[in-house]
Amino acid sequence: MEKILVKKSMGLRGNIRVDGSKNSILPILAATLLSEEECLIHDIPDLQDVHIMCKLLEELGAKIEKPEENTLKISAANIKTCEAPYELISKMRASFLVMGPLLARCHNAKVYMPGGCAIGTRPIDLHLKGLKYLGAEINSESGYVHATTKMLVGNDIYIDFPSVGATENIIMAATLAEGETILENAAEEPEIVDLANFINSMGGNIIGAGTKTIRIRGVKKLHKTEHTVIPDRIEAGTYMVAAAATGGDVIVENVVPSHLQPVVAKLREAGARVEEFDDKVRVVSDGEIKPVDIKTLPYPGFPTDMQAQFMAMLSVADGTSIIHETIFDNRFMHANELFRMGVNVKIEGSSAVLKGGSKLSGAKVKASDLRAGAALIIAGMLADGETEITEIHHIKRGYANIIEKLQNIGADIRFEK
């Protein structure tokens, strides 16, 4: 069984570089299906989820080459099937993002219900509602969704909740639709902006990405392009929290500081010093953590993908912190594992109450999801003894070379089969 072993690692120091965004590259890879011409994409992270999405594109008929490290050349000139196989869709939720592009290109898409981390109910009804408004007929049975249309036509669409995935799927479908689509209450995440910039670089016409209202004027076809993926703000935030929690002095490189404002604000509130530069941030901490209250919200609020890491850090704070989770209904599974390490945490509905000052001890724990795994690594660096983390395939889904990166700034961490 693969596992990660972590020992106490106070005072992390050095420079650590962030890879391209996982949550950007997955929809961008799906969007390559919109064009019959070649797409060259740079700064692609070496992640399990990326490998799965590439396999899915190849199953659908795309040709993928790797001309250099972290760069892919993708050509979807010939789509041979509009059915996304269960074996790949079931492994990753983001794979459902091929629904919009397939419907736009082929007017036909059959996609099985998605898999991924078990962090709560994440229904696809908002995706399907948007596609219906564009003219798709939807049939759901036997675990798959089958969408067909004679022609997609632009429409006014209001999303009941600013779902990132639904926003992305609707944008991609509307890109080749007839007429204009106005998408209201859209997600505002930087990854939405990156997707829109990628599509626009191919000749798309998307205005307002990053705001609540996005206008997509349909075009007949898209041409070839070259694009560099934005840095991963959650990976950056994870290393920033690790630096603050361990009383370190770490420069996190290849970041967009404006994407990290909620994380920066809460780290400063917790007592860390954060210096922002054009494409990097420096986190300096004496290891004395102050209690902080957090409420997860859609961007630009505090990201749900960072609450587990903050829980690990706040477990040693001087006082009580409260974390309110408003995005997912089952995203405190890491609390049980942290409790095994000595964290004083109590779950009350959608809130976690953390009594700080815990003396953590290494234990055998398992990563219940991607960000939970990152939290356990941070907790392991704060704990006496050795922490053994299993189910690390979750961590591999979102952090490329995390062990080597942390070793380079002084962490006592290693991989073991």
C-alpha positions in Angstrom: 0.0 0.0 0.0 1.4 3.4 -1.0 1.8 5.8 1.9 3.3 9.1 2.9 5.4 9.3 6.1 5.7 12.7 7.8 7.7 13.7 10.9 7.8 17.0 12.8 9.2 19.7 10.5 9.2 23.1 12.1 10.7 26.2 10.4 10.2 25.4 6.8 12.5 27.7 4.7 13.3 28.3 1.1 11.5 28.7 -2.3 8.8 26.5 -3.6 7.2 26.8 -7.1 3.5 26.3 -7.8 2.4 24.4 -10.9 -0.4 25.2 -13.4 -3.9 25.2 -12.0 -5.6 21.8 -11.7 -9.0 23.4 -11.7 -8.1 25.4 -14.9 -6.5 22.7 -17.0 -9.3 20.2 -16.7 -12.0 22.4 -18.3 -9.4 23.8 -20.8 -8.6 20.2 -21.8 -12.3 19.6 -22.3 -12.6 22.8 -24.3 -10.0 21.5 -26.9 -12.9 19.4 -28.2 -14.5 22.6 -29.4 -11.9 23.1 -32.2 -10.9 21.0 -35.1 -7.5 22.6 -35.1 -4.4 22.1 -32.9 -4.1 23.5 -29.4 -0.7 23.9 -27.7 -1.0 24.3 -23.9 1.8 25.1 -21.5 2.4 24.7 -17.7 0.2 21.6 -17.4 0.6 20.0 -14.0 1.6 16.3 -13.8 -1.5 15.1 -12.0 -3.5 12.0 -11.9 -6.7 13.9 -12.9 -4.9 15.4 -15.9 -3.8 11.9 -17.0 -7.4 10.7 -16.7 -8.8 13.6 -18.7 -6.2 13.1 -21.5 -7.1 9.4 -21.7 -10.8 10.5 -22.0 -10.0 12.9 -24.8 -8.1 10.1 -26.6 -11.0 7.7 -26.2 -13.2 10.3 -27.9 -10.8 10.6 -30.8 -8.3 13.4 -29.9 -4.6 13.0 -30.7 -2.3 14.1 -27.9 1.5 14.7 -28.1 3.9 15.9 -25.5 6.5 18.1 -27.3 8.2 19.2 -24.1 7.8 18.9 -20.3 4.5 20.2 -19.0 3.3 21.0 -22.5 0.7 19.2 -24.6 -0.3 19.5 -28.2 -3.9 18.4 -28.7 -5.9 17.9 -31.9 -9.5 17.0 -31.8 -10.1 17.2 -35.6 -11.8 13.8 -35.7 -14.2 12.9 -32.8 -14.8 9.2 -33.3 -17.4 8.8 -30.5 -19.7 11.0 -28.4 -19.9 8.5 -25.6 -17.6 9.0 -22.6 -16.8 5.6 -21.1 -17.8 4.8 -17.5 -14.3 3.6 -16.6 -12.9 7.1 -16.9 -15.9 9.2 -16.0 -16.3 7.3 -12.7 -12.8 8.3 -11.6 -13.1 12.0 -11.7 -15.9 14.5 -11.4 -14.4 17.0 -13.8 -14.7 14.5 -16.6 -18.4 15.5 -16.9 -17.1 18.8 -18.5 -16.9 17.0 -21.8 -20.7 17.1 -22.0 -20.9 20.8 -23.2 -18.1 20.5 -25.9 -19.4 17.2 -27.2 -22.9 18.7 -27.5 -21.6 21.8 -29.3 -19.4 19.8 -31.7 -21.5 16.7 -32.3 -25.0 17.7 -31.2 -24.9 14.5 -29.3 -23.3 13.5 -26.0 -23.6 10.4 -23.7 -21.8 10.8 -20.5 -21.9 8.6 -17.4 -22.5 10.1 -13.9 -19.2 11.5 -12.6 -17.1 10.3 -9.7 -14.4 12.0 -7.7 -13.9 12.9 -4.0 -16.8 12.1 -1.7 -17.0 15.6 -0.2 -20.8 15.9 -0.3 -23.6 16.3 -2.8 -22.5 18.0 -6.0 -25.5 17.6 -8.3 -25.2 18.0 -12.0 -28.7 19.4 -12.3 -27.4 23.0 -12.8 -25.3 21.7 -15.8 -28.3 20.0 -17.3 -30.6 23.0 -16.7 -28.3 25.3 -18.6 -27.9 22.9 -21.5 -31.7 22.5 -21.7 -32.0 26.3 -22.1 -29.6 26.1 -25.0 -31.9 23.6 -26.7 -30.7 20.2 -25.6 -33.0 17.3 -24.9 -31.8 15.4 -21.8 -32.5 11.8 -20.9 -31.1 10.3 -17.7 -31.2 6.5 -17.2 -29.0 3.6 -16.1 -26.4 5.9 -14.6 -25.7 8.1 -17.6 -26.9 11.3 -19.2 -27.7 11.4 -22.9 -28.1 14.9 -24.4 -29.1 15.6 -28.0 -30.0 18.7 -30.1 -30.7 19.6 -33.7 -29.0 23.0 -32.9 -27.9 24.8 -29.8 -29.3 28.3 -29.6 -28.3 31.1 -27.3 -30.6 32.0 -24.4 -30.8 33.9 -21.1 -29.8 31.5 -18.3 -29.9 32.1 -14.6 -27.9 29.5 -12.4 -29.5 29.0 -9.0 -26.1 28.6 -7.4 -22.8 29.9 -8.9 -21.5 26.4 -9.7 -18.1 26.4 -11.3 -18.7 23.3 -13.3 -22.1 24.3 -14.5 -20.7 27.7 -15.5 -17.9 26.1 -17.5 -20.1 23.5 -19.2 -22.6 26.2 -20.3 -19.9 28.5 -21.5 -18.4 25.7 -23.7 -21.7 24.6 -25.1 -22.7 28.2 -25.8 -19.5 29.0 -27.6 -20.6 27.3 -30.8 -24.4 28.0 -30.3 -26.4 30.2 -32.6 -26.8 33.7 -31.2 -26.0 35.1 -27.8 -26.2 33.5 -24.4 -26.4 35.7 -21.2 -25.4 33.7 -18.2 -26.5 35.2 -14.9 -25.3 34.4 -11.3 -22.2 32.8 -12.9 -19.2 31.6 -10.9 -16.5 34.2 -10.7 -13.4 32.0 -10.1 -10.1 32.8 -11.8 -10.3 29.4 -13.5 -13.5 30.6 -15.3 -11.5 33.6 -16.6 -8.7 31.3 -17.7 -11.2 29.0 -19.6 -12.8 32.1 -21.3 -9.3 33.4 -22.3 -8.4 30.1 -23.8 -11.6 29.9 -25.8 -11.3 33.5 -26.9 -7.8 32.9 -28.1 -9.3 30.3 -30.4 -11.7 32.9 -31.8 -14.5 32.6 -29.2 -16.5 35.6 -28.1 -16.9 35.6 -24.3 -17.3 38.8 -22.4 -17.6 39.2 -18.6 -15.8 36.1 -17.3 -14.9 36.7 -13.7 -18.2 38.6 -13.0 -21.7 37.5 -12.2 -22.9 38.1 -15.8 -21.2 36.4 -18.7 -22.1 37.0 -22.4 -21.2 34.4 -24.9 -21.8 35.2 -28.6 -21.7 32.0 -30.6 -19.2 31.5 -33.4 -19.2 29.1 -36.3 -15.8 27.5 -35.6 -12.7 27.9 -33.5 -9.1 28.0 -34.8 -5.8 26.8 -33.3 -4.2 28.4 -30.3 -1.4 28.5 -27.8 -2.1 29.1 -24.1 -0.4 29.0 -20.7 -2.4 27.8 -17.7 -2.7 30.1 -14.7 -0.9 29.1 -11.4 -2.8 26.9 -9.0 -4.0 29.1 -6.2 -5.0 26.2 -3.9 -1.6 24.6 -4.2 -0.1 28.0 -3.4 -2.4 28.4 -0.4 -1.5 25.0 0.9 2.2 25.8 1.0 1.5 29.2 2.5 -0.4 27.6 5.4 2.4 25.0 5.8 4.9 27.9 6.2 2.7 29.8 8.7 1.9 26.7 10.8 5.5 25.5 11.1 7.0 29.0 11.9 8.7 29.1 8.6 10.0 31.6 6.0 8.9 30.5 2.6 8.7 32.2 -0.8 5.9 30.7 -2.9 6.7 31.3 -6.6 4.5 31.4 -9.7 1.4 32.8 -8.1 -1.1 35.5 -8.9 -1.4 37.3 -5.5 -4.9 38.8 -6.3 -6.2 35.2 -6.6 -5.1 34.5 -3.0 -6.6 37.5 -1.1 -9.0 35.5 1.2 -6.1 33.2 2.2 -3.7 36.1 2.7 -6.2 37.9 4.9 -6.8 34.9 7.1 -3.1 34.1 7.4 -2.4 37.7 8.5 -5.2 37.5 11.0 -3.6 34.3 12.3 -0.4 36.2 13.0 1.7 35.4 9.9 3.5 38.1 7.8 2.6 37.9 4.2 4.5 39.9 1.6 3.1 40.1 -1.9 5.1 40.6 -5.1 4.2 40.5 -8.8 4.4 36.7 -9.2 5.2 35.4 -5.7 4.4 35.7 -2.0 6.5 35.4 1.1 5.1 33.9 4.3 7.0 34.5 7.5 5.8 33.2 10.9 7.1 32.6 14.4 4.8 29.6 14.8 2.5 31.4 17.3 -0.9 31.0 15.7 -3.8 33.2 16.7 -7.4 31.8 16.5 -9.4 32.7 13.4 -13.0 32.2 12.3 -13.6 31.1 8.7 -16.7 30.9 6.5 -16.3 29.2 3.1 -18.0 31.0 0.2 -17.9 31.1 -3.6 -15.1 33.2 -5.0 -14.0 35.8 -4.1 -14.9 34.5 -0.7 -12.7 32.1 1.3 -12.3 28.9 -0.8 -13.7 25.6 0.5 -10.6 23.9 -0.9 -8.5 25.7 1.8 -10.6 25.0 4.9 -9.0 21.6 5.7 -5.5 23.0 5.6 -6.5 25.9 7.9 -8.1 23.4 10.3 -4.7 21.7 10.6 -3.0 25.0 11.3 -5.6 26.3 13.7 -5.4 23.1 15.8 -2.4 24.6 17.5 -3.7 28.2 17.7 -3.9 30.0 21.1 -7.6 29.9 21.4 -10.8 28.7 19.8 -11.6 28.9 16.1 -14.8 28.2 14.2 -15.0 27.1 10.6 -18.3 27.3 8.8 -18.6 25.2 5.6 -21.3 26.6 3.3 -20.4 25.0 0.0 -20.3 21.2 0.5 -22.4 19.2 3.0 -19.8 16.5 3.8 -16.5 18.3 3.9 -15.4 17.7 7.5 -14.3 14.0 7.0 -10.7 15.0 7.7 -11.8 16.1 11.2 -12.0 12.5 12.4 -8.5 11.8 11.1 -7.1 15.0 12.7 -8.9 13.9 16.0 -6.8 10.7 15.9 -3.7 12.9 15.9 -4.9 14.8 19.0 -6.8 17.8 17.4 -9.6 19.0 19.7 -12.3 19.5 17.1 -16.1 19.1 17.4 -18.4 19.1 14.4 -21.8 20.9 14.9 -23.8 20.6 11.7 -22.0 22.7 9.1 -19.5 24.1 11.6 -16.3 22.9 13.2 -15.3 24.2 16.6 -11.5 24.0 17.1 -10.1 24.4 20.6 -6.5 25.4 19.9 -3.4 24.5 21.8 -3.6 20.8 20.9 -0.4 18.7 21.3 -0.4 16.6 18.2 1.0 13.1 18.0 1.8 11.1 14.9 -0.7 8.5 14.0 -1.9 6.2 11.2 -4.5 8.2 9.2 -6.0 8.2 5.7 -6.8 10.9 3.2 -10.5 11.0 2.7 -10.3 13.5 -0.2 -7.7 15.6 -2.0 -7.6 18.6 0.4 -8.0 16.4 3.5 -4.7 14.7 2.4 -3.0 18.1 2.3 -4.3 18.9 5.8 -2.9 15.6 7.2 0.5 16.4 5.8 0.5 19.8 7.5 -0.7 18.2 10.8 2.1 15.6 10.4 4.6 18.4 10.3 3.3 19.8 13.6 3.0 16.4 15.4 5.5 14.6 17.6 6.5 11.2 16.2 5.6 9.9 12.7 2.4 10.3 10.8 1.5 7.6 8.3 -1.0 8.7 5.6 -2.7 6.2 3.3 -5.2 6.6 0.5 -2.7 9.0 -1.0 -4.2 8.6 -4.5 -6.4 11.5 -3.4 -3.3 13.7 -2.9 -1.9 12.8 -6.2 -5.0 14.1 -7.9 -4.1 17.7 -7.0 -0.5 18.1 -6.0 2.4 17.3 -8.4 5.7 16.3 -6.8 4.4 17.5 -3.4 6.9 15.4 -1.4 9.9 16.6 -3.3 8.8 20.2 -3.1 8.3 20.0 0.7 11.6 18.2 1.1 13.3 21.1 -0.6 12.1 23.5 2.0 13.0 21.3 4.9 10.1 19.0 5.5 10.8 15.5 6.9 8.5 13.7 4.5 8.9 10.7 2.3 6.9 8.3 0.1 6.8 4.6 0.7 5.3 1.6 -1.1 
